[in-house]
Amino acid sequence: MKDLDNIPALMADIGARAKAASAQLATASADAKRAALQAAADAVLAQRSAIIAANAKDLDYGREKGLSDAMMDRLMLDEARIQGIVDGLRAVAGQDDPVGEVLAEWDMESGLHIRRVRTPLGVIGVIYESRPNVTADAGALCLKSGNAVILRGGSESFHSSGAIHACLVAGLEKAGLPGDAVQLVPTRDRAAVQELLTMTDTVDVIVPRGGKGLVGLVQREARVPVFAHLEGIVHIYLDAGADPEKALKVVMNAKTRRTGICGAAECLLIHQDIADTIGQGVVRALLEAGVEVRGDEVLQSIKGVTPASSDDWGCEFLDMIIAAKVVSSVDEAIDHIRAYGSNHTDCIVTEDDATAERFFAGLDSAILMRNASTQFADGGEFGMGAEIGIATGKMHARGPVGAAQLTSFKYLVDGDGTVRV
């Protein structure tokens, strides 16, 4: 039985076992990893009743903590969402194995033949909040890319994550791979996070997935390199050249489909030329759907719109709330997004190709969209099967982080008794 009171010893043991498992995974065959993921999917499907029962405990815990409706939605698992977990595991299983992929190769006049090939990162620590499906997504992607992973889920999803983790371990063991390749920190104690952030001897990278508070804590205190998954302050700009039907469909879906995910729209920018037509129609539709619209002075003339404060620009509401503002041009929209965005996902609705290109060129968000709901900002929707997060930094990985993004590379150099002159 693990000593849950001695957190440093607990985490050191987890790290040592993860490092040992990563050495085995690095040379595991593509077939073995595929079999492990398929077996894990089978286990999740077979254990769905037990997972839902575990989730019920987490939902009770969440209600006691007073979580918002949006956060409770992130936490909740039902048959459909568990089927989504199963489908995600099978999708990752079916992907090409990234490990060993030749990224480039060339010959030198010296007689050397050089190949640059994908290689696992090693041990990945994933720290996340609320959403228990991240347990499966992160575990699957790390396994596929040949990495061991240490999962530290949110306190709210403790029981659900444990039930899903057990299925992943069962899949690994059935395929003859080490169960320690996917470990779940077995305590809610926050001291475990502090330890994980400093385990430079055994952990190669940390991926935080959660709100600004969590990501900020990780970035401040981690001694291990970090892939930042920052908050999703997502903007939609309705250009003067917007199609009214597309504008309505895109904005309504982006805001209301699921308000608690990082791809949900948080700010609506409307070109002044369509403020009284398309813009007003979209704002009224949002209000009718129960969205609180916090607008600038121009939009406050619409009945039901409440005044926006300076704090509403750049706020990740994760709720049925959206900030809204009228702008004079695409350049003003770009300037606003540069000032208040988080480089996560931003969208333009327009039929004007030149304006769309200006929007794409003027912003450096990890994901830029045109005439499409920002709720597509998801690794599964990008064909990755799942994602470990949306990286908003500029180093190594950007946007949805799938299996390929969880690799580095090394150079393989062949000679024939070749020596340097």
BELGIJO-V224301 format. One record per residue. SS is DSSP state (H for helix, E for strand, C for the rest). PHI is phi in radians with two decimals (* if undefined). OMEGA is omega in whole degrees, -180 to 180 (999 if undefined). Layout:
SS	PHI	OMEGA
SS	PHI	OMEGA
This chain:
C	*	-179
C	-1.23	176
C	-1.44	-176
C	-1.39	180
C	-1.50	180
C	-1.72	-173
H	-1.10	179
H	-1.02	179
H	-1.18	179
H	-1.03	-177
H	-1.24	177
H	-1.10	179
H	-1.17	178
H	-1.06	-179
H	-1.11	-179
H	-1.13	180
H	-1.23	177
H	-1.14	-180
H	-1.12	178
H	-1.12	180
H	-1.16	-179
H	-1.13	178
H	-1.14	178
H	-1.28	-178
H	-1.14	-176
C	-1.02	-179
C	-1.97	179
C	-1.17	-179
C	-1.29	176
H	-1.04	-179
H	-1.13	-180
H	-1.14	180
H	-1.15	177
H	-1.08	180
H	-1.11	179
H	-1.09	-179
H	-1.22	177
H	-1.14	179
H	-1.14	177
H	-1.12	178
H	-1.08	177
H	-1.05	-179
H	-1.15	178
H	-1.06	180
H	-1.10	-179
H	-1.20	-176
C	-1.76	-173
H	-1.05	179
H	-1.14	179
H	-1.16	179
H	-1.15	179
H	-1.14	177
H	-1.13	177
H	-1.12	179
H	-1.11	179
H	-1.06	176
H	-1.12	179
H	-1.18	179
H	-1.12	176
H	-1.08	179
H	-1.09	179
H	-1.11	178
H	-1.13	178
H	-1.11	179
H	-1.41	180
C	1.34	178
C	-1.09	178
C	-1.19	179
H	-1.04	-180
H	-1.13	180
H	-1.23	176
H	-1.15	177
H	-1.14	178
H	-1.10	-175
H	-1.42	-170
C	-1.26	173
C	-2.07	172
C	-2.32	-178
H	-0.99	-177
H	-1.14	-179
H	-1.25	176
H	-1.18	175
H	-1.09	176
H	-1.09	176
H	-1.11	179
H	-1.06	-180
H	-1.09	179
H	-1.13	177
H	-1.08	180
H	-1.19	179
H	-1.14	178
H	-1.13	179
H	-1.03	-176
H	-1.41	-179
C	-1.30	173
C	-1.12	179
C	-1.29	-179
C	-1.32	-174
C	-1.18	-179
C	1.56	178
C	-1.08	179
E	-1.46	-179
E	-1.43	179
E	-2.87	173
E	-2.63	-177
E	-2.79	178
E	-1.93	177
C	-1.90	179
C	-1.07	180
C	-1.22	-178
C	1.80	179
C	-1.39	170
E	-1.93	-172
E	-2.06	175
E	-2.17	172
E	-1.86	-173
E	-2.21	179
E	-1.23	178
E	-2.47	-179
E	-1.07	175
C	-1.32	179
C	2.25	178
E	-2.07	-178
E	-2.00	173
E	-1.77	-180
E	-2.04	-180
E	-2.01	-173
E	-2.50	-177
C	-2.07	167
C	1.08	-166
C	-1.25	-177
C	-1.19	179
H	-1.14	178
H	-1.09	177
H	-0.98	180
H	-1.26	-177
H	-1.05	-177
H	-1.16	179
H	-1.06	-178
H	-1.15	-176
H	-1.20	178
H	-1.17	178
H	-1.07	-178
H	-1.03	-178
C	-1.58	174
C	1.37	-179
C	-1.82	166
E	-1.39	-177
E	-2.40	172
E	-1.95	-176
E	-1.75	174
E	-2.17	-178
C	-1.36	179
C	-1.21	-180
H	-1.09	-178
H	-1.18	-175
H	-1.78	-171
H	-0.98	-177
H	-1.28	180
H	-1.09	-180
H	-1.09	179
H	-1.11	-180
H	-1.18	179
H	-1.22	179
H	-1.03	180
H	-1.04	178
H	-1.20	178
H	-1.13	179
H	-1.12	178
H	-1.06	178
H	-1.13	178
H	-1.05	-176
H	-1.17	178
H	-1.13	-179
C	-1.55	179
C	1.36	178
C	-1.83	-175
C	-1.19	178
H	-1.09	180
H	-1.22	179
H	-1.15	176
E	-2.24	-180
E	-2.03	178
E	-2.00	179
C	-1.08	-169
C	-1.55	180
C	-2.60	174
C	-1.48	-176
C	-1.02	-178
C	-1.19	177
H	-1.08	178
H	-1.14	178
H	-1.15	180
H	-1.02	178
H	-1.14	-177
H	-1.02	-177
C	-1.21	-176
C	-2.02	-175
C	-1.49	-175
C	-1.17	-179
C	-1.35	-174
C	-2.18	-177
C	-1.96	-176
C	-1.69	179
E	-2.75	177
E	-1.96	174
E	-2.08	175
E	-1.54	179
E	-2.31	-177
C	3.04	-177
C	-1.35	-176
H	-1.06	-180
H	-1.10	180
H	-1.14	-177
H	-1.09	179
H	-1.08	178
H	-1.05	-179
H	-1.10	-178
H	-1.13	-180
H	-1.30	-167
H	-1.88	-177
C	-1.27	169
C	-1.76	175
C	-1.56	177
C	-0.96	-174
E	-2.18	164
E	-1.63	-176
E	-1.40	171
E	-1.94	-173
C	-1.45	-178
C	-1.04	-179
C	-1.73	175
C	-1.55	-168
E	-1.64	-180
E	-1.93	168
E	-2.16	179
E	-1.89	175
E	-1.60	-177
C	-1.39	176
C	-1.03	180
C	-1.64	-179
C	-1.29	171
C	-1.42	-174
H	-1.06	-179
H	-1.19	178
H	-1.13	-180
H	-1.05	-179
H	-1.13	-178
H	-1.08	-175
H	-1.16	-177
H	-1.15	-178
H	-1.10	179
H	-1.20	-176
H	-1.11	-179
H	-1.59	-165
H	-1.82	-176
C	-0.99	172
C	-2.53	-173
C	-1.36	-173
C	-1.64	180
C	-1.76	-172
C	-1.22	178
C	-1.59	179
C	-1.24	180
E	-1.18	-179
E	-2.09	-179
E	-2.53	180
E	-1.96	176
E	-1.93	-173
E	-2.20	177
E	-1.13	-175
H	-1.05	-178
H	-1.23	180
H	-2.08	-177
H	-1.07	-177
H	-1.55	-178
H	-2.07	-180
H	-1.04	-178
H	-1.04	180
H	-1.09	179
H	-1.10	180
H	-1.16	-180
H	-1.09	179
H	-1.11	179
H	-1.12	177
H	-1.08	179
H	-1.07	-180
H	-1.13	180
C	-1.45	178
C	1.63	178
C	-1.46	173
E	-1.41	-179
E	-1.75	178
E	-1.81	-170
E	-1.89	175
C	-1.35	-175
C	-1.04	-179
C	-1.10	-175
H	-1.38	179
H	-1.18	176
H	-1.25	178
C	-1.45	-178
C	-1.05	179
C	1.82	178
C	-1.35	178
E	-1.72	-178
E	-1.14	176
C	-1.43	173
C	-1.77	-180
H	-1.10	-180
H	-1.28	-178
H	-1.32	176
C	-1.38	-178
C	1.52	180
C	-1.79	173
C	-1.64	-174
C	-1.29	-175
C	0.90	-176
C	-2.75	180
C	-1.39	180
E	-2.43	175
E	-2.49	172
E	-1.53	-176
E	-2.52	-175
E	-2.62	175
E	-1.63	179
E	-2.16	-175
C	-1.54	-174
C	-2.89	175
H	-1.13	179
H	-1.16	177
H	-1.19	176
H	-1.09	179
H	-1.06	-180
H	-1.07	180
H	-1.12	-179
H	-1.16	177
H	-1.07	-177
H	-1.33	-171
H	-2.07	-178
C	-1.37	-179
C	-2.12	180
C	1.07	-179
C	-1.64	-178
E	-2.53	176
E	-2.46	-170
E	-2.35	170
E	-2.08	173
E	-1.94	-178
C	-2.84	173
C	-1.77	-177
C	-1.59	-177
H	-1.09	-177
H	-1.13	179
H	-1.16	178
H	-1.07	179
H	-1.13	178
H	-1.13	178
H	-1.11	-180
H	-1.12	-178
H	-1.30	-173
H	-1.43	-178
C	-2.06	-178
C	-2.13	176
C	-1.19	180
C	-1.08	178
E	-2.31	174
E	-2.13	-174
E	-2.20	175
E	-2.32	176
C	0.97	179
C	-2.56	-180
C	-1.10	178
H	-1.21	177
H	-1.23	173
H	-1.37	179
C	-1.29	-171
C	-2.77	-178
C	-1.03	178
C	-1.08	180
C	-1.28	177
C	-1.61	179
C	1.48	-179
C	-1.60	-178
C	1.44	179
C	-2.85	177
C	-2.51	174
C	-1.63	179
C	2.78	174
E	-1.90	-178
E	-1.40	-178
C	-1.84	176
C	-1.38	-177
C	-2.04	-178
C	-1.78	173
C	1.21	-175
C	-2.25	175
C	-2.34	179
E	1.28	-179
E	-1.03	-179
C	-1.74	177
C	-1.80	-176
C	-1.07	-177
H	-1.10	-179
H	-1.33	178
H	-1.65	176
E	-2.15	168
E	-1.91	174
E	-2.58	174
E	-2.40	-180
E	-1.79	175
E	-1.90	-172
E	-2.07	179
E	-1.91	173
C	-2.28	179
C	-2.44	-172
C	1.24	-172
C	-1.33	178
C	-2.21	-178
C	-1.58	179
C	-1.35	999
